């Protein structure tokens, strides 16, 4: 099981949100280079970067790009074998190409793929506008899915570098920085994207994320059970949200369909989990 430390960026600052809410934010006074080096020295084989403003607005800030370059630089200087995955506001093929050329290993995409998927499932643009308005947000197709045919443009080799982000609230999927929910089951989304040739998935519990209240084992277990018949066609299932102590890792590791990786964020900043210790205990060499 990969133990993946998270770095959430908001205009270049390291932060964590509570349940994805931008009005409940914790700032951490850490130097990004030192943070990355500490994670590498602890044995991390992959880093998770989230561009929070990008996820919300579909626009990636210059300050965030500079921090990304710094993270890659420190990784390259200390351990080239450590992979980096990044998500938040990535909506176009040009952005995907740019990050891959910089040295990012995997691109996490949610909204830009989910909007076309939802429309293909029979929802209308008016339906989607309704769900956005219900959340107090305007829907702009050119902002949320500017490269509407993006999925069709990706050749098989590029699909190997894509992680589909399936964020959920109760039994609905979420998009646009978690501010909008659509009544489609997360397991159904995964099944459909597997049929379309995707093999890597990130499942995040919005209700648990940033709370330090424990992993949503009941719903995660249910989702994993619902997709267990697809195990042979899935390379990675990464779980995020609420992992606050070692017991949460034990719980996830006890599931019949074990995740291949977990993401830990706030618990590391607040020293609830010793990264080196859990990597040595639960991460396969």
MARKOLMAR-74093 format. One line per field, with one value per residue: z, y, x of N, C-alpha, C in turn; residue in three letters; chain. Coordinates in steps of 0.2 Angstrom, whole numbers. Each point is the difference from the previous one (the first is absolute). Layout:
<sites>
n_c3 <- c(Z_...)
n_c2 <- c(Y_...)
n_c1 <- c(X_...)
ca_c3 <- c(Z_...)
ca_c2 <- c(Y_...)
ca_c1 <- c(X_...)
c_c3 <- c(Z_...)
c_c2 <- c(Y_...)
c_c1 <- c(X_...)
resn <- c(Ala_...)
chain <- c(A_...)
</sites>
This chain:
<sites>
n_c3 <- c(0_-5_4_-2_1_3_-6_4_-6_3_-6_0_4_5_-1_4_-3_3_-1_-3_6_-5_4_0_0_0_2_-4_5_-6_0_-6_-1_6_-1_-6_2_5_-5_-4_5_0_-7_0_-3_3_-3_4_-5_4_-5_6_-1_-3_5_3_-3_0_5_-2_6_-1_6_-2_-6_3_5_-5_-3_5_0_-7_1_5_-3_-6_5_3_-4_-6_5_3_0_-5_4_-4_4_-3_-4_0_-5_-2_-6_-2_5_-2_-6_2_4_-5_-4_5_0_-1_4_4_-4_5_-3_2_1_-3_3_6_-2_-5_5_4_-5_0_7_-4_5_1_-5_-1_-1_-4_-4_1_-1_-5_-2_1_-2_-3_-5_-4_-5_-1_-5_-3_6_0_-6_0_1_-2_-5_6_2_-6_2_6_-3_-1_-3_-2_-2_-1_-2_-1_6_0_2_5_1_6_0_6_-5_0_-7_1_-2_-4_2_-2_-4_-5_2_-3_-1_0_1_4_2_-2_2_5_1_-1_5_3_-2_2_4_5_3_1_6_2_6_1_6_-3_3_-2_-6_3_2_-2_-3_-4_-2_-5_5_3_-2_2_5_1_-1_4_4_-2_1_5_-4_1_6_-4_-1_6_-2_1_7_0_6_1_5_5_-3_6_-1_3_5_-3_1_7_1_-4_4_4_-4_-2_-3_1_2_-6_2_5_1_3_3_2_0_-5_-2_2_-3_-3_-6_1_-5_3_6_-2_-3_5_3_-5_-1_-5_1)
n_c2 <- c(-6_5_2_4_3_4_4_3_3_6_1_-6_1_-3_-4_0_-2_2_-7_2_2_5_0_-7_4_-5_5_-2_3_-3_-1_1_3_3_2_1_3_3_1_2_3_1_0_6_-4_4_6_3_3_5_2_3_6_-4_-4_6_3_-6_4_-1_1_6_2_-3_3_6_-1_-1_5_3_-2_1_6_0_-2_4_5_-2_-1_-1_-5_6_-3_4_0_3_4_2_1_-6_4_1_-2_7_0_-5_2_6_-3_-4_5_3_-6_2_-5_3_1_4_-3_5_7_1_-6_2_6_-1_-3_5_4_-5_1_5_3_5_5_0_-7_1_5_-4_-5_3_2_-7_0_4_-4_5_-3_0_-3_5_1_-4_0_5_-6_1_0_3_-3_2_5_-3_-1_-6_2_5_-5_-3_6_-2_4_-4_6_-4_6_-2_1_-4_0_6_1_2_6_3_-3_-6_6_-5_-2_-5_-2_-2_-7_1_-5_3_5_-4_-4_5_3_-5_1_6_-5_3_1_7_0_6_-3_5_-1_4_-4_-3_3_0_-5_-5_-2_-2_-6_2_-4_1_6_1_-4_3_6_-2_-2_6_2_-5_0_7_-4_-5_5_0_5_6_-1_6_0_5_4_4_-2_-2_-7_-4_0_6_0_-3_5_4_-2_0_4_-4_6_-2_6_3_5_4_5_3_5_2_-6_1_5_-4_-4_-2_0_-5_4_0_0_4_3_-1_2_5_3_-3_-3)
n_c1 <- c(4_-1_4_-5_6_-5_0_-4_-1_0_1_3_-6_3_-5_-5_-5_-6_0_6_-1_0_-5_3_5_5_4_5_3_1_7_-3_6_0_-6_2_5_-4_-5_4_3_-6_2_-3_-4_-5_-1_-5_-1_-3_-2_-1_3_5_0_1_5_4_3_6_2_3_-2_-5_1_2_-5_-4_2_-1_-6_-1_2_-3_-6_1_1_-6_-5_3_1_-1_-6_-3_-5_-3_-4_-6_-6_2_0_7_1_0_-5_-3_0_-2_-4_-2_1_-4_-3_-6_-1_-4_-6_-2_-5_-5_-2_6_0_-2_1_5_3_-2_2_6_-1_-1_4_-4_2_-7_1_6_-3_-5_5_3_-6_-2_6_-3_0_3_-4_6_-3_1_-2_-5_-2_6_3_-5_4_2_-5_-3_3_-1_6_0_5_-4_-5_6_0_-6_-1_-6_-2_-1_-2_-1_-6_0_-5_2_2_7_0_4_6_-4_-2_1_-6_1_-6_7_0_4_-3_-6_2_3_-5_-3_4_-1_-6_2_3_-3_6_0_-1_-2_-2_-4_0_-4_-5_5_1_6_-4_4_-6_5_2_-3_2_-6_0_6_-1_-6_3_5_-5_-3_7_-1_-6_2_1_-1_-5_1_4_-4_-1_0_1_-4_2_2_5_-1_0_4_-5_0_7_0_-5_3_5_-5_-1_-5_-3_6_0_3_-4_3_-4_6_-4_-5_-1_3_-4_-5_5_-5_4_4_2_6_-3_-6_4_4_-6_-2_5_-3_6)
ca_c3 <- c(0_0_5_-4_4_-5_1_-3_-1_-1_-2_2_8_2_4_0_0_4_-5_-6_1_0_6_6_-3_4_-3_3_-1_-2_-6_-4_-2_6_1_-5_2_5_-2_-4_5_4_-4_-5_-7_-4_3_-2_0_-2_-2_2_-4_-6_1_1_-6_-6_-2_4_1_-2_7_0_-5_3_5_-3_-3_6_2_-5_1_6_-1_-4_3_6_-2_-6_-1_3_-5_2_-3_1_-3_2_-5_-7_-5_-7_-2_1_7_1_-3_4_6_-1_-2_6_4_4_-2_-1_0_3_-3_2_-3_-7_-3_3_-4_-6_2_3_-6_-4_4_-1_3_-5_3_5_7_3_3_6_5_1_3_6_4_0_-5_-7_-4_-6_-3_-3_6_4_-5_-6_-5_1_-3_3_1_-6_-3_4_-2_6_4_4_5_5_5_2_5_0_6_2_6_1_6_1_-5_-6_-2_0_-5_0_7_5_2_-3_0_-5_3_-3_5_-1_-3_-7_-3_0_-5_-7_-2_-1_-7_-5_-1_5_5_6_3_6_3_6_4_2_7_4_-1_4_6_5_3_-2_-7_-2_-2_-2_-7_-4_-1_-5_-7_-2_-2_-6_-6_1_-6_-5_2_-5_-4_4_3_7_3_6_5_3_4_7_3_6_5_-2_0_-6_-5_1_-3_-7_-2_2_-5_-5_-5_4_-5_-1_3_4_0_7_0_6_6_0_2_7_3_2_-3_-1_-7_-1_3_-4_-6_2_2_-4_-7_-2_-4)
ca_c2 <- c(6_6_6_6_7_5_7_4_6_5_6_-1_-2_-7_1_-6_2_-5_-2_3_7_5_5_-3_-1_0_1_-3_4_-4_1_-6_-4_-4_-5_-5_-4_-4_-6_-4_-3_-5_-6_0_-2_5_6_2_7_2_7_1_5_-3_-5_4_5_-2_4_-2_7_0_-2_-8_-3_0_-5_-7_0_0_-7_-4_1_-3_-7_-2_0_-5_-7_0_-6_2_3_5_1_7_1_6_5_-2_-1_0_-4_4_0_-7_-1_5_-3_-6_2_2_-6_-3_-6_-2_6_-2_4_-1_3_1_-6_-2_4_-4_-7_1_1_-6_-4_2_6_5_6_4_-4_1_7_-1_-2_6_6_-2_0_7_1_0_-5_2_-6_2_1_-7_-5_3_-5_-5_-7_-2_-7_-3_2_-4_-7_-5_2_6_-2_-3_6_3_-3_3_2_-1_3_-2_2_-5_-5_4_2_8_3_7_2_-3_4_-2_-8_-3_-6_-6_-4_0_-7_0_5_-4_-5_3_2_-6_-2_5_-1_3_-5_3_3_3_1_5_1_7_1_-2_3_6_0_-4_-3_-7_-1_-2_-7_-3_2_-2_-7_-1_2_-5_-6_1_0_-5_-5_3_1_-1_5_6_0_3_3_4_2_6_3_-2_-5_5_-4_-6_-4_1_-4_-7_-1_0_-6_-6_-1_-5_3_5_5_-1_6_5_7_3_7_4_-4_1_7_1_-5_-5_-6_1_-3_-5_-6_-4_-2_-6_-6_-2_1_-6_2)
ca_c1 <- c(-4_4_-2_2_-2_-3_2_-5_3_-5_4_7_1_-2_-7_-5_-7_-4_-6_0_-3_5_-1_2_7_6_6_6_6_5_4_-2_6_2_-5_1_6_-2_-4_5_4_-5_-2_-6_1_-4_-3_-6_-1_-6_-1_-7_-3_-2_-6_-6_-1_2_6_6_3_7_3_-1_4_7_1_1_7_5_-1_3_7_2_0_5_7_0_-2_-3_-5_-6_-4_-4_-7_-3_-7_-3_0_3_-6_1_5_6_2_3_7_5_2_4_7_4_2_-6_-1_-7_-4_-7_-6_-6_-5_1_-2_-7_-6_-2_-3_-7_-4_-1_-4_-7_-1_0_4_-5_0_6_0_-5_4_4_-4_-2_6_1_6_-2_3_3_3_7_5_0_2_1_2_-6_1_6_1_1_6_5_2_1_6_-1_-4_4_3_-6_-4_-7_-2_-7_-1_-7_-4_-5_1_0_6_0_4_1_2_-4_-5_-7_-1_-5_-2_3_4_8_2_-2_5_6_-2_0_6_4_-2_3_7_4_2_2_-6_1_-7_1_-6_-1_-2_6_6_3_-3_4_-5_0_-1_-7_1_-6_-1_6_-1_-5_2_5_-3_-4_4_5_0_4_7_5_1_2_7_0_-6_3_-5_1_-5_-1_5_2_4_3_-6_-3_3_-1_-7_0_4_-4_-6_0_4_5_3_7_4_-4_3_-1_2_0_3_8_2_-2_4_-4_3_7_0_5_-2_-5_3_4_-4_-6_2_4_6)
c_c3 <- c(0_5_-3_4_-5_2_-4_0_-2_-2_3_7_1_4_0_1_5_-5_-6_0_0_5_6_-2_6_-4_4_-2_-1_-7_-5_-1_6_1_-5_2_6_-2_-3_5_4_-4_-5_-7_-5_4_-4_0_-3_-1_2_-4_-7_0_0_-6_-7_-3_4_1_-1_6_1_-4_2_5_-3_-3_6_3_-4_1_6_-1_-4_3_5_-2_-6_-1_4_-5_3_-4_1_-3_3_-6_-7_-4_-7_-2_1_7_1_-3_4_6_-1_-2_5_4_5_-3_-2_1_2_-3_2_-4_-8_-3_2_-3_-6_2_2_-6_-4_3_-1_3_-6_4_5_7_4_3_6_6_3_4_7_5_0_-5_-7_-4_-7_-4_-2_6_3_-5_-6_-6_0_-3_3_1_-6_-3_3_-3_6_4_5_6_6_5_3_6_0_7_1_7_2_7_0_-6_-7_-1_1_-5_2_7_6_2_-3_0_-5_2_-5_4_-2_-3_-7_-4_-2_-6_-7_-3_-1_-7_-5_0_6_6_7_3_7_3_6_3_2_7_5_-1_4_7_6_5_-2_-7_-1_-2_-3_-8_-4_-1_-5_-7_-3_-1_-6_-6_0_-6_-6_2_-5_-5_3_3_6_2_6_4_3_5_7_3_5_5_-4_-1_-7_-6_0_-2_-7_-3_1_-5_-5_-6_2_-5_-1_3_4_0_7_-1_7_6_0_2_8_4_4_-2_-1_-7_-1_3_-4_-7_1_1_-5_-8_-3_-4_-7)
c_c2 <- c(6_5_6_7_5_7_4_8_5_7_0_-2_-7_1_-7_3_-5_-1_4_8_5_5_-3_-3_1_2_-3_3_-5_2_-6_-5_-5_-5_-6_-4_-5_-6_-5_-4_-5_-6_1_-1_3_5_2_8_2_8_2_5_-3_-4_4_4_-2_4_-1_7_-1_-2_-7_-3_0_-5_-7_-1_-2_-8_-5_0_-3_-8_-3_0_-6_-7_0_-5_1_3_6_0_7_0_7_5_-2_-2_-1_-5_3_0_-7_0_4_-3_-6_2_3_-5_-3_-7_-2_6_-3_4_-2_3_0_-7_-1_4_-4_-7_1_2_-6_-5_2_7_6_6_3_-4_2_7_0_-2_5_5_-2_1_8_2_0_-5_3_-6_2_0_-7_-5_3_-4_-5_-7_-3_-8_-4_2_-4_-6_-5_1_5_-1_-3_5_4_-4_4_1_-1_2_-1_4_-4_-5_4_3_8_2_8_2_-2_4_-2_-8_-2_-7_-6_-3_0_-7_0_4_-4_-5_3_2_-6_-3_4_0_3_-6_2_4_3_1_4_1_8_1_-2_4_6_0_-3_-4_-8_-1_-3_-8_-3_2_-3_-7_-2_1_-5_-7_0_-1_-6_-5_3_0_-2_5_7_-1_3_3_4_3_7_2_-3_-4_4_-4_-6_-5_0_-4_-7_-2_-1_-6_-6_-1_-5_2_6_6_-1_6_4_7_2_7_3_-4_0_7_1_-6_-5_-7_1_-3_-5_-6_-4_-2_-6_-6_-2_1_-6_3_-2)
c_c1 <- c(4_-2_2_-2_-2_3_-6_2_-6_4_7_1_-2_-6_-3_-7_-3_-6_0_-3_5_-1_2_7_5_6_6_6_6_3_-1_6_1_-6_0_6_-1_-4_5_4_-4_-1_-5_2_-4_-2_-6_-1_-7_0_-7_-4_-2_-6_-7_-2_2_6_5_4_8_4_0_5_7_1_1_7_5_-1_4_8_3_0_6_7_1_-2_-4_-6_-6_-5_-4_-7_-3_-7_-2_0_3_-6_1_6_7_3_3_7_5_2_4_7_4_3_-5_-1_-8_-4_-7_-5_-6_-5_0_-2_-7_-5_-2_-3_-7_-4_-2_-5_-8_-2_1_4_-4_0_6_0_-4_4_5_-3_-2_6_2_6_-3_4_3_4_7_5_0_3_2_3_-6_2_7_1_1_7_6_2_1_6_-1_-5_3_2_-6_-3_-6_-1_-8_-2_-8_-3_-6_0_0_7_0_5_1_2_-4_-6_-7_0_-5_-2_1_4_7_2_-2_5_6_-1_0_7_5_-2_3_7_4_1_2_-6_2_-7_1_-7_0_-1_5_6_1_-3_4_-5_0_-3_-8_0_-6_-2_6_-1_-5_2_5_-4_-4_4_5_1_5_8_5_2_2_7_1_-6_3_-6_2_-6_-1_5_4_5_2_-6_-4_3_-1_-7_0_4_-4_-6_2_4_4_1_7_4_-5_3_-1_2_0_3_7_2_-1_3_-5_2_7_1_5_-2_-5_3_4_-5_-5_2_5_6_0)
resn <- c(Unk_Unk_Unk_Unk_Unk_Unk_Unk_Unk_Unk_Unk_Unk_Unk_Unk_Unk_Unk_Unk_Unk_Unk_Unk_Unk_Unk_Unk_Unk_Unk_Unk_Unk_Unk_Unk_Unk_Unk_Unk_Unk_Unk_Unk_Unk_Unk_Unk_Unk_Unk_Unk_Unk_Unk_Unk_Unk_Unk_Unk_Unk_Unk_Unk_Unk_Unk_Unk_Unk_Unk_Unk_Unk_Unk_Unk_Unk_Unk_Unk_Unk_Unk_Unk_Unk_Unk_Unk_Unk_Unk_Unk_Unk_Unk_Unk_Unk_Unk_Unk_Unk_Unk_Unk_Unk_Unk_Unk_Unk_Unk_Unk_Unk_Unk_Unk_Unk_Unk_Unk_Unk_Unk_Unk_Unk_Unk_Unk_Unk_Unk_Unk_Unk_Unk_Unk_Unk_Unk_Unk_Unk_Unk_Unk_Unk_Unk_Unk_Unk_Unk_Unk_Unk_Unk_Unk_Unk_Unk_Unk_Unk_Unk_Unk_Unk_Unk_Unk_Unk_Unk_Unk_Unk_Unk_Unk_Unk_Unk_Unk_Unk_Unk_Unk_Unk_Unk_Unk_Unk_Unk_Unk_Unk_Unk_Unk_Unk_Unk_Unk_Unk_Unk_Unk_Unk_Unk_Unk_Unk_Unk_Unk_Unk_Unk_Unk_Unk_Unk_Unk_Unk_Unk_Unk_Unk_Unk_Unk_Unk_Unk_Unk_Unk_Unk_Unk_Unk_Unk_Unk_Unk_Unk_Unk_Unk_Unk_Unk_Unk_Unk_Unk_Unk_Unk_Unk_Unk_Unk_Unk_Unk_Unk_Unk_Unk_Unk_Unk_Unk_Unk_Unk_Unk_Unk_Unk_Unk_Unk_Unk_Unk_Unk_Unk_Unk_Unk_Unk_Unk_Unk_Unk_Unk_Unk_Unk_Unk_Unk_Unk_Unk_Unk_Unk_Unk_Unk_Unk_Unk_Unk_Unk_Unk_Unk_Unk_Unk_Unk_Unk_Unk_Unk_Unk_Unk_Unk_Unk_Unk_Unk_Unk_Unk_Unk_Unk_Unk_Unk_Unk_Unk_Unk_Unk_Unk_Unk_Unk_Unk_Unk_Unk_Unk_Unk_Unk_Unk_Unk_Unk_Unk_Unk_Unk_Unk_Unk_Unk_Unk_Unk_Unk_Unk_Unk_Unk_Unk_Unk)
chain <- c(A_A_A_A_A_A_A_A_A_A_A_A_A_A_A_A_A_A_A_A_A_A_A_A_A_A_A_A_A_A_A_A_A_A_A_A_A_A_A_A_A_A_A_A_A_A_A_A_A_A_A_A_A_A_A_A_A_A_A_A_A_A_A_A_A_A_A_A_A_A_A_A_A_A_A_A_A_A_A_A_A_A_A_A_A_A_A_A_A_A_A_A_A_A_A_A_A_A_A_A_A_A_A_A_A_A_A_A_A_A_A_A_A_A_A_A_A_A_A_A_A_A_A_A_A_A_A_A_A_A_A_A_A_A_A_A_A_A_A_A_A_A_A_A_A_A_A_A_A_A_A_A_A_A_A_A_A_A_A_A_A_A_A_A_A_A_A_A_A_A_A_A_A_A_A_A_A_A_A_A_A_A_A_A_A_A_A_A_A_A_A_A_A_A_A_A_A_A_A_A_A_A_A_A_A_A_A_A_A_A_A_A_A_A_A_A_A_A_A_A_A_A_A_A_A_A_A_A_A_A_A_A_A_A_A_A_A_A_A_A_A_A_A_A_A_A_A_A_A_A_A_A_A_A_A_A_A_A_A_A_A_A_A_A_A_A_A_A_A_A_A_A_A_A_A_A_A_A_A_A_A_A_A_A_A)
</sites>
